[in-house]
């Protein structure tokens, strides 16, 4: 596995975790 694919996978994980955090925060508020 080369470096660019590792970077893309890490970026996808970070974006997915931030989306989950935003959704959980929104449901915690409402």
Biopython code that builds the backbone (N, CA, C, O; Angstrom):
import numpy as np
from Bio.PDB.StructureBuilder import StructureBuilder

atoms = [
    (1, "UNK", "N", (0.853, -1.195, 0.000)),
    (1, "UNK", "CA", (0.000, 0.000, 0.000)),
    (1, "UNK", "C", (0.888, 1.244, 0.000)),
    (1, "UNK", "O", (1.779, 1.380, 0.839)),
    (2, "UNK", "N", (0.642, 2.133, -0.932)),
    (2, "UNK", "CA", (1.488, 3.323, -1.006)),
    (2, "UNK", "C", (0.988, 4.418, -0.066)),
    (2, "UNK", "O", (-0.036, 4.265, 0.599)),
    (3, "UNK", "N", (1.723, 5.514, -0.025)),
    (3, "UNK", "CA", (1.439, 6.563, 0.957)),
    (3, "UNK", "C", (0.144, 7.306, 0.628)),
    (3, "UNK", "O", (-0.597, 7.687, 1.534)),
    (4, "UNK", "N", (-0.130, 7.512, -0.651)),
    (4, "UNK", "CA", (-1.312, 8.290, -1.032)),
    (4, "UNK", "C", (-2.601, 7.567, -0.636)),
    (4, "UNK", "O", (-3.550, 8.203, -0.178)),
    (5, "UNK", "N", (-2.641, 6.249, -0.810)),
    (5, "UNK", "CA", (-3.844, 5.506, -0.425)),
    (5, "UNK", "C", (-4.016, 5.515, 1.087)),
    (5, "UNK", "O", (-5.139, 5.585, 1.585)),
    (6, "UNK", "N", (-2.910, 5.445, 1.818)),
    (6, "UNK", "CA", (-2.994, 5.541, 3.283)),
    (6, "UNK", "C", (-3.548, 6.894, 3.687)),
    (6, "UNK", "O", (-4.373, 6.988, 4.595)),
    (7, "UNK", "N", (-3.092, 7.944, 3.008)),
    (7, "UNK", "CA", (-3.562, 9.298, 3.317)),
    (7, "UNK", "C", (-5.050, 9.436, 3.027)),
    (7, "UNK", "O", (-5.784, 10.058, 3.797)),
    (8, "UNK", "N", (-5.496, 8.854, 1.913)),
    (8, "UNK", "CA", (-6.911, 8.930, 1.544)),
    (8, "UNK", "C", (-7.768, 8.187, 2.563)),
    (8, "UNK", "O", (-8.840, 8.659, 2.940)),
    (9, "UNK", "N", (-7.292, 7.018, 3.009)),
    (9, "UNK", "CA", (-8.040, 6.238, 3.998)),
    (9, "UNK", "C", (-8.130, 7.000, 5.317)),
    (9, "UNK", "O", (-9.189, 7.038, 5.944)),
    (10, "UNK", "N", (-7.022, 7.605, 5.738)),
    (10, "UNK", "CA", (-7.030, 8.394, 6.981)),
    (10, "UNK", "C", (-7.970, 9.586, 6.849)),
    (10, "UNK", "O", (-8.692, 9.916, 7.790)),
    (11, "UNK", "N", (-7.962, 10.229, 5.692)),
    (11, "UNK", "CA", (-8.830, 11.382, 5.475)),
    (11, "UNK", "C", (-10.298, 10.965, 5.523)),
    (11, "UNK", "O", (-11.132, 11.679, 6.081)),
    (12, "UNK", "N", (-10.613, 9.806, 4.934)),
    (12, "UNK", "CA", (-11.986, 9.308, 4.972)),
    (12, "UNK", "C", (-12.417, 8.994, 6.398)),
    (12, "UNK", "O", (-13.551, 9.280, 6.782)),
    (13, "UNK", "N", (-11.518, 8.408, 7.185)),
    (13, "UNK", "CA", (-11.848, 8.099, 8.577)),
    (13, "UNK", "C", (-12.087, 9.371, 9.375)),
    (13, "UNK", "O", (-13.008, 9.432, 10.190)),
    (14, "UNK", "N", (-11.266, 10.379, 9.145)),
    (14, "UNK", "CA", (-11.414, 11.646, 9.872)),
    (14, "UNK", "C", (-12.723, 12.334, 9.496)),
    (14, "UNK", "O", (-13.435, 12.833, 10.368)),
    (15, "UNK", "N", (-13.040, 12.361, 8.214)),
    (15, "UNK", "CA", (-14.274, 13.017, 7.778)),
    (15, "UNK", "C", (-15.504, 12.268, 8.295)),
    (15, "UNK", "O", (-16.496, 12.889, 8.678)),
    (16, "UNK", "N", (-15.440, 10.930, 8.305)),
    (16, "UNK", "CA", (-16.563, 10.142, 8.812)),
    (16, "UNK", "C", (-16.748, 10.363, 10.310)),
    (16, "UNK", "O", (-17.879, 10.461, 10.786)),
    (17, "UNK", "N", (-15.648, 10.441, 11.054)),
    (17, "UNK", "CA", (-15.751, 10.646, 12.506)),
    (17, "UNK", "C", (-16.274, 12.043, 12.820)),
    (17, "UNK", "O", (-17.033, 12.217, 13.773)),
    (18, "UNK", "N", (-15.875, 13.043, 12.026)),
    (18, "UNK", "CA", (-16.378, 14.396, 12.266)),
    (18, "UNK", "C", (-17.868, 14.480, 11.935)),
    (18, "UNK", "O", (-18.613, 15.181, 12.619)),
    (19, "UNK", "N", (-18.309, 13.767, 10.887)),
    (19, "UNK", "CA", (-19.729, 13.746, 10.557)),
    (19, "UNK", "C", (-20.526, 13.096, 11.679)),
    (19, "UNK", "O", (-21.601, 13.574, 12.040)),
    (20, "UNK", "N", (-19.994, 11.995, 12.235)),
    (20, "UNK", "CA", (-20.672, 11.328, 13.343)),
    (20, "UNK", "C", (-20.738, 12.237, 14.559)),
    (20, "UNK", "O", (-21.754, 12.272, 15.254)),
    (21, "UNK", "N", (-19.662, 12.973, 14.824)),
    (21, "UNK", "CA", (-19.650, 13.893, 15.969)),
    (21, "UNK", "C", (-20.668, 15.009, 15.773)),
    (21, "UNK", "O", (-21.355, 15.395, 16.719)),
    (22, "UNK", "N", (-20.771, 15.530, 14.555)),
    (22, "UNK", "CA", (-21.738, 16.598, 14.283)),
    (22, "UNK", "C", (-23.171, 16.086, 14.434)),
    (22, "UNK", "O", (-24.027, 16.779, 14.984)),
    (23, "UNK", "N", (-23.426, 14.877, 13.946)),
    (23, "UNK", "CA", (-24.768, 14.306, 14.066)),
    (23, "UNK", "C", (-25.119, 14.041, 15.520)),
    (23, "UNK", "O", (-26.235, 14.330, 15.950)),
    (24, "UNK", "N", (-24.174, 13.493, 16.287)),
    (24, "UNK", "CA", (-24.443, 13.204, 17.699)),
    (24, "UNK", "C", (-24.636, 14.499, 18.478)),
    (24, "UNK", "O", (-25.468, 14.557, 19.383)),
    (25, "UNK", "N", (-23.876, 15.538, 18.137)),
    (25, "UNK", "CA", (-24.034, 16.825, 18.814)),
    (25, "UNK", "C", (-25.397, 17.433, 18.481)),
    (25, "UNK", "O", (-26.053, 18.008, 19.350)),
    (26, "UNK", "N", (-25.814, 17.307, 17.240)),
    (26, "UNK", "CA", (-27.112, 17.855, 16.834)),
    (26, "UNK", "C", (-28.243, 17.120, 17.549)),
    (26, "UNK", "O", (-29.197, 17.749, 18.006)),
    (27, "UNK", "N", (-28.144, 15.786, 17.650)),
    (27, "UNK", "CA", (-29.191, 15.026, 18.335)),
    (27, "UNK", "C", (-29.135, 15.238, 19.840)),
    (27, "UNK", "O", (-30.147, 15.083, 20.523)),
    (28, "UNK", "N", (-27.965, 15.592, 20.368)),
    (28, "UNK", "CA", (-27.861, 15.879, 21.799)),
    (28, "UNK", "C", (-28.532, 17.217, 22.112)),
    (28, "UNK", "O", (-29.103, 17.397, 23.187)),
    (29, "UNK", "N", (-28.458, 18.151, 21.163)),
    (29, "UNK", "CA", (-29.080, 19.454, 21.391)),
    (29, "UNK", "C", (-30.595, 19.371, 21.242)),
    (29, "UNK", "O", (-31.327, 19.997, 22.008)),
    (30, "UNK", "N", (-31.076, 18.596, 20.251)),
    (30, "UNK", "CA", (-32.517, 18.542, 19.999)),
    (30, "UNK", "C", (-33.150, 17.243, 20.479)),
    (30, "UNK", "O", (-34.358, 17.055, 20.334)),
]
sb = StructureBuilder()
sb.init_structure("model")
sb.init_model(0)
sb.init_chain("A")
sb.init_seg("    ")
for serial, (resi, resn, name, xyz) in enumerate(atoms, 1):
    if name == "N":
        sb.init_residue(resn, " ", resi, " ")
    sb.init_atom(name, np.array(xyz, "f"), 0.0, 1.0, " ", f" {name:<3s}", serial, name[0])
structure = sb.get_structure()
